[in-house]
Amino acid sequence: MKTRRAVGVILLAAAAASLSSCAAMSVKPWDRDLLAQPKMRFQPLPMVHAVDNHIYFSKEGSMGGDDVSGGGCGCN
C-alpha cells in the first residue's frame, strides 16, 4: 500500500512539474519572424484553403497579399 501511494505521489509531482514548465514560455521578439512564416500556418486541407482564397479574392476584386486579383465576376 505504501509503494502504491509513493508511486502515485511521484507521478502526480512529475505531472505537475511538466505542466508548470510550459506556462513560463513566451515568444521572444526575435523569434516572431520565424513563427510568422507562411509554412508555420495551420492548414489541415491546403486545397480547400486555396479554393477559399480564390473565391474570396475573385469576389472582393482586391489584392490582399495573395496571388492575383480578379474582376469580381469569379471567371478568372
C-alpha positions, 0 to 999 in steps of 0.5 A: 500500500505504501509503494502504491501511494509513493508511486502515485505521489511521484507521478502526480509531482512529475505531472505537475512539474511538466505542466508548470514548465510550459506556462513560463514560455513566451515568444521572444521578439526575435523569434516572431519572424520565424513563427510568422512564416507562411509554412508555420500556418495551420492548414489541415486541407491546403486545397480547400484553403486555396479554393477559399482564397480564390473565391474570396479574392475573385469576389472582393476584386482586391489584392490582399497579399495573395496571388492575383486579383480578379474582376469580381465576376469569379471567371478568372 
